[in-house]
């Protein structure tokens, strides 16, 4: 298997910064590439500060310093120059298919023949990204979870034409990247379906969330009370803080994609549309569900709104997990649970569903009618409980 020494990170916003940092920490030579110098400068500064903090806490061994690591970092706004000697390219740009296709084509046309192009897309099919490039065998998905230095999961996704070697290289790179919260979990996604494993299983809950957001907005319920309704006890960020951190535009574009790829039932709700129209995109604009102008919000989650039925989320996730199994994205419900735990820091839905799948199926029958969303109806694998055997 080909050795990877030189990695290029294309798109160094919030996610790309973290990816670049852990690539440097793993010992790779890294080039940051983006369209504006200021974006690259901000990313390089973020990485330097992050490494310095880790050095001060004693995370580096054998006398290694931040300065030593940064010697392996380079930057450029010229994509062709960036990929000239690349062994591995990680693309972390906006979730727009046409832009990703363009970057993929340029990058592989101007990099060595052995170079692997790994898209950090959270939902778009790898096959579609590779469709317009000359070497689709070298295109895979490498889906990180935010923030990349802290979240253990990296999904490695095969497109329809991805080579076994490219997939193996992706897994090897993923396993090598350090995580500050434990050992990496790097599952292979066996079929190129929208959302892959974790995001796909969690995607339909946005249908219910938009319903909740619209009710809360209409009734003037404080967002921190809604946040308290939907945030689990062990999550590193509350759900609405995380939504702001990722960007409301990212969620909006993803919902539009699922709307086309899976079902019209994923169409964004009225309040989310209002957020986008008003430019309240979260951290990047200073305002989302919360005010970010004075730093990361710390909502008081002691009082709940009481407008959410948590079991509906569990039922939706279990149902989509069964869809993932039906489609052959993975072959074990245990992989789904482990991936969600590693990527989101809360338990997956499948183990619990092995004991109460009938109750969950009945709940979905009720809520699919209540929300007028047929996509939420229980699938056959959940109704019968046959997924229990898929371990």
N, C-alpha and C positions, 0 to 999 in steps of 0.2 A: 504494500500500500504506500502511496506517495506521501512523503513527509511534508508537513506544513510548517513553514517558517515565517512567511510574510502574509499578514492579514490586512485587508483594507476594509474600513467601516464607512459605508456610504450613507450619509444622513446621520448627523451627530447632534440631534436634539436630545430630549430627555432620555429616551431609550438608548439611542446610539452612544451617548456618553458613558452610560453604565456598561454597555457591551465592550466598548473600547478599553475601559479601565480593567475589566477582568481578563481581556485578551493580553494586555500588557503584563498583568500579574501572573499570567500563565507562562510568560517567557517569550511570547511572540513579538516580532517586529510589527508595529501597527502604524498605518497611515489613516488619518482622519480626512474625509472628503465631504464637502458640502458646497452649496452654491454661493455662500457669502463668507467673507473673511471673519466677520463679527460672530457668526454662528460657530465657526471653527475655534476662534479665540475663546469664546465662552466655554466650549467643550473642553479644550485643553486646560483651562483654568479649573473647571469642575474636577477633572481627573487629577490634577496636581493637588488640589485641596483634599480630595478623597484619599489619595495615596499617602499624603502627609499625616492625616489623621490615623490611618492604619499603621504607619511607621511609629508614631508616638505611642500607640497601644501595643507595640511589640509584635505585630502580625508578620513582619518580614524576618527571615532567617539568614544565617551565614553572613551577617554584616551588610546585607542588601539595603540600599537607601532609595528614597524617592527619586533622587537625582540619577541613580544608576538605571532605574526603570524608565525614566523619561528620555534617556539616551536612545531608546528603541522606538520613540514616538516621532512621527513626521506628519506634516499637514500640507494640503493643497486644495484649491478650488477646481483644479483641472482633473476631471475624471479619467481621461485617457492617460495622463501622466501617473495618476495614482495607481492604476491597475497594471502598469507595464511589467512589473516583476511579481505580481500577486500570485500566491498559491491558493488563496481562499478569500472570497469577498462576502462580507455580511452587509446586506442592504436593509436599512431601517428607516425608510422614508415614509411619506404619507400613504395612507391606504387608498390609493387610486390606481386601478389596474393599468391604465395607459401609461402612466408615469413609470410604474415599476417595469413594464415591458420595455420601455425605451432605455432605462438604466441597464437592465439585464442585457439587452442587445449590444449596447455600446461597450459595456464592461467586458463581455466575453469576446467581442471582436478585437479587443485591444489588449487582452491579457494572454499569458501562455496557454497552450492547448490543454494543459493539465488542470488549469484553475477551476475551482468549484465556486459557483455562485449560490449563496444561501440567502434566501429572503426571510426576513423577520416578520412577514405578514402575519396578522392575527386571524385572518379569515379567508383571504383570497386563494383560490386554487393555484397550486404550484404549476400545474399543467398550463393554465392560462397565462401565467407570468412568462413561462418558457416558450410560449407558442410562436413568438416572432424572433427568437434568437437562433443562431446557427448551430448551437451545440446543446440541445435540451437535455442530453444525458448528464451534463455537468450542473444542472439546476436542481436544487433541493430547497426544502423549507427548513428554517432553523428558528423556531418560535420561542423567544425568551419571554419571561414574565417580569413585570415591573415592580420594584427596581431590580435590574439584572444581578447586581452584586449580592442581593439578599435572598431572592427567590430561587429555590433549588431546581425547578423544572426547566428543561429545554426539550421541546418536541422536535424530532427530526422527521421531516415529512417527505415522502416519495411522490413525485409527480408521475404521470403515466409513462414518461420516457426516462426518468432518472435512473442512472446506473447503480448497480450494487456497490461499486467502488466509491462513488460519490456519497452514497448513504453511509457507508462505513467510515469514510473520512469525516463526515459530519458528526457521527456519533463519537469518534475519537476526539475531535476538537471539543465537543460539548462536555465530555467526561473530564477533560483536562482543565476546563475553566473553573477557577475556584469560586466557592460560595461561602459567604460569611455566616450562614446559618445551617451548615451541615453539608452532607454529601449530595452531589448532583444526582437527579433522577432524569435519565435521558431515554425516554421510550421512542420506539419507531412507530410512526403513523403509517399504517399499511395501505391505506386507500385515500386518495386525494379528494376529500370531500370538504365543503366549506366549514371553516372553524376548527377542523382537525379533532382533537379529543376534548381538551378542557373548555376552550371557548365555545365549541359546538354544544357541549352538554349544558353550559351556562347561558347560551345565547337566548333561548326562548323565554327565560325568566324576565327578559327586558319587556316582553309583552305585558306581563303582570306589573312590572315596575312602572311602566309608562301609565298604566291604569291608576296606580297608586299616586304617582306624581301629579296627574291631572286632578285627582280628588283633593290632594293636599293643597295644590295651588288654588283651586276653586274655593276651598274652605278656609284658606289662610292659616294652615297648620304650619308651625315652625319646622324648618328642615331638620334641625337637630333631633326633633321628636320622631320624624320619619326615619332618620338615620338610626335612631335607637331601636326602632322596630325591625330594621333589616340587617343590622350589624351583629355578627356573632361575637362571643366573648374572647376568642383567641386571634382575631384578625389584626394584623399589624397596622392597618389604616381602617378607619370607619368607611363604610361603603360609599357615602357621598363625598367624603374627602378624597377617596381613591378615584371616584368618577371625575372629580375636578382635576386631580393630579394627571390622569391620563388625557383628559381633554374632552369636553362635551362634543366637539366637532368630530373627534375620532369615533365616539359612540354613535353619533348621527350617521356618519358615512358607513359605518359597519352595519347599522340597522338597514340602511338603504340597500346595501349589498345583499344581506340576507333576504330582504324583501324580494329581490330579483332572483336570488339563487335557490331559496327554499320555499317562501310563502309570502303573499301580500300581508299576512297577519303580523309581519315584523315591521310594518310601516311605523315610523316614529310618532309618538304621541304629541298632543297639542302643546304641552308645556315645553317639551324638548325642542320643538320647532320654534317656540318663542325664545328660548335661550340662544339658539343659533342666530335667529333674526336680530336679536339685540346685541350679539357679539359677546355674550357672557359664556365664555368657553372654558372657564376654570382657572387654574393656576396661571396659564400663559397670558391671560388677559386681566388677571387680578380679581375676577368675579365669576362665580359659577353658582353652585348651590350656596357656597360660602364666599366671604370676603377674604382674599388672599393678599391684600395690599400691605398687611403688616406681618406677613409670614404665614407659615402653615397653620390653618385653623385647628383649634382644639375644642370641638363641640362637646357640650355637656350631654351625655347620653343617659342620664339618670332617669329621665322621664320619657315614656313611650307615647306615641300618638294613638296607638291601638287600632290602626286602620288596616293592618297587615295580618294575614293569616300565614304564619311561617310554614305551615305544612304544605301550602300551595307551591312554594318554592321547591320544597323537597320533592313533591310529586312531579313538577315540571322537569327537574333535573334528572330524576330517575327515568322518566319517560324518554327523555332525549338520550340518556345513556343507553337505553334499549334500542333506540333508532341507530345509534352509532354501532352497536353490536350487529344489528340487522344488516347494516351497510358494509360490514367488514372493515371498518376503520381500525378496530382492534378486535381481539378475539376473547378478551377476558374482562369481566366486570371489575376484577381486582385492579387491573391496569388503570381503569377509569378512576377509581377511588384513590389510588396512589398518586396519579398525575394531578388530581385536583388538590390533594393535600400538599404536594410539593410545589404547586404553582400558585395556590391561593391561601394556604395556611388554614384551611378548614376542611373537615372531613367530606369525602365524596358521598353521594347519595345511595350507592348501590347496595352496600352491606345491609343498611337498615331496610332497604326495599325488599331484600330477600325474605323478610319476615312480615312485611305489611303491604305487599304489592297490590292486594285486592282493595284495601282502603284507599291507597293512592290513586288507583285507576278510577274508583268511584268519585273521588274528589275532582279529578280532572274532567270527568263527564259533566259534573256540575259547573265547574268554572269555565269550561270551553263554551257552554251555553250562556253563562252569565256575562262573559266578556265578548261574546259573539266572535270567538276566535277558534275555528275548527282545527287549526294546527295543534292546539293543546289537547285534543282528544287522545286518550290512551292508545298506544300502539299494541299490536297483538302480543309481542314478546313480554310486555308488562302485564297485560290482562291475564295471560296464561301462566305467568311466572316461570316460563321456560329459560329465561336468562340466568336463573339460579344455577343451572348446570354449567354455565360458561365461565369456568374458573381458570 
